[in-house]
């Protein structure tokens, strides 16, 4: 039995990292497709990947040494079906009418091995039925999964070993495929406890029609990541030119890129930045018409070109006042005025955000000034 538990322990140890790596592109695609992503869908995908990892590790682990495998003389494959029945009849001591033989007989390899092969793919059938697959597709997909496992064994783990260290067995193909069908049959009993795939999809579509601040935050993060990439490329090109990189050059390039990312791209992309395009959001006028160039510019101006330079200027002045290690008495009033302006502006912005989030109002101050609004590309 330890041969079965060891791979599961290994899967549990590496699962949080490997499963996350595999899941992220799937999460991103589902979020882009529906404009929202339910926690339950994430849980289903996450556990499905965990199951596949555990099943795969059960097939390949524990890994023997190459020297040990090179000395093996055991058969490489079995192409005779239903050999497991003959082995059960020949070796098992279980007697249905003798209760004292149950414990020992049911734990013998002739029982455990076939049962394991059925249980191995049983969850696969449950998951596939949840995903809306028919029994015919479950049959085909489970057979293909089992064939992948068996070919992995036959290849000596893709050529890493000089020969197979586990048997390619046609009985495993039959039992694994049976396990998938058993999972398909019992799936309604298990799935009755959870929302259906269609219900989850409907909720995501309804959520996708709303403009949430979480969605806007994802778009903002993606936009600023793209801006930083563009800024790095631009500064690299400037560095290769005769132009000397100064603070002024850096600020100028940063300002130009803000205009490109948040004004020019939406102007020619139906009101959507790169980040908004990914999460299916766009900026439009109040009456549903396309936002004009002036509206988009005015929006960017109050969203970025006023707050960011203003904050940088205030911090630069504060740094200059404190550059000597002490505060000049003549600068005390200006120092506290700047502190008050920074804290006051930050507090007002935070209060504005909190009120809008509570009221579920997607329009922020710059939308009111520019007479624009952020809308979803999805319709409920």
Secondary structure, 3 states (H helix, E strand, C coil): CHHHHHHHHHHHHHHHHHHHHHHHHHHHHHHHHHCCCCHHHHHHHHHHHHHHHHHHHHHHCCCCCHHHHHCCCCCCEECCCCHHHHHHHHHCCCCCCCHHHHHHHHCCHHHHHHHHHHHHHHHHHHHHHHCCCCHHHHHHHHHHHHHHHHHHHHCHHHHCCCCCCCCEEHHHHHHHHHHHHHHHHHHHHHHCCCCCHHHHHHHHHHHHCCCCHHHHHHHHHHHHHHHHHHHHHHHHHHHHCCCCCCHHHHHHHHHHHHHHHHHHHHHCCCCCCHHHHHCCEEEEECCCCECCHHHHHHHHHHHHHCHHHHHHHHHHHHHHHCCCCCCCHHHHHHHHHHHHHHHHHHHHHHHHHHHHHHHCCCCCHHHHHHCEEEEECCCC
